[in-house]
């Protein structure tokens, strides 16, 4: 296939428009909507894997569009009434099919590649210290999905030359994506159909956990399925008889059968923890994951000071280590707390660079009255524990007045909550130092048991 032939095909086909639509639509979706993919440790610009998984989300609409545009391109010969004329030429059918299929493949691959390149620039600018190539298979399977979908659409339109074929294929693939869609509300992404069938859709849900990635079995199974789809599409492009078209269905059937044998039956085997990213790097008693290794110097400096303050306030009951939280849980589930360790979650909006106050104060608050409910941008929980954390931290640091870990929101409920916290502070700060330490110890025990730490501080829990 010469460059001149490719150039002519690019000018006379809709392939460039298909690429522009995929690239433009994806960038518009990501940048024009202020979604959760911009926030927290799983933001699409935070790590390489979350960037790749977020771009895979675009296949929810990109894959059906690629199939529909491929089908539209496949109607070109029938619309121009050249099917019989081309069939009489001595040029092999596979060569005629290779030109439009190749141009379409190059256009879509380039479009998705530019999308990934743009994401890679954002991740690099974000300064992540964790470098990995584990995200490449995620993106390569996405490219294969777009190319296979477009060629399949071209082949079906060639076999069924009707103006209804492109919209019908778009609808079928869109409905398939909806039916097979997986959700991340649980500990691991899951869907409404058996896991093996759900993984036939190349679209993923928006990543919620920074440490999760797709397993090798998922990559292999999806590759087999998509290669079968690609093979059937190309065979249909070349087929000239009804028998040849029936034989052309073999690749997709074989690919689907092999994929269903390879794809994991359990969500736990589909989405796995990236062990390299989750490995802990430590500075004394302070540890973070390798993915957040760049934050270790700052966290270690404040963490060691926080541990000293906690020992003064809690004595032998004080935590002895600071560690990044790595446990998986469903949305809204309580955190698994430990009295020996101060757990930090980089999804906590209070740890965001734009909102972070004194890190030592935050770590002291987490050590004295850890929030049982998760406090993340995706869940919003844990704010109810801020008054108890703020009061306990101010007592431990010897503040003369209550210093909130976060300024109260302007709504009436938040104002009433902090007015209650101010009243509790006035009551507890007037107590003798020994009684203050006893109240802090009771609040610490209550928080670890997912009970009301503020009530323990004010003495209401002991009545």
Secondary structure, 3 states (H helix, E strand, C coil): CCHHHHHHHHHHCCHHHHHHHHHHHHHHHHHHCCCHHHCCCCCCCCCHHHHHHHHHHCHHHHHHHHHHHHHHHHCHHHHCCCHHHHHCCCCCHHHHHHHHHHHHHHHHHHHHHHHHHHHHHHHHHHCCCCCCCCCHHHHHHHHHHHHHHHHHHHHHHHHCCCHHHHHHHHHHHHHHHHHHCEECCCCCCEECCCHHHHCCCCCCCCCCCCCEEECHHHHHHHHHHHHHHHHHHHHHHHCCCHHHHHHCCHHHHHHHHHHHHHCCCCHHHHEEECHHHHCEEEECCEEEEHHHHHHHHHHHHHHHHHHHHHHHHHHHHCCCEEEECCCCCCCCCCCCCCCCEEEECCCCHHHCCCCCCCHHHHHHHHHHCCCCCCCCCCCCCCHHHHHHHHHHHHHHCCCCCCCCCCCCCCCHHHHHHHHHHHHHHHHHHCCCHHHHHHHHHHHHHHHHCCCCHHHHHHCHHHC
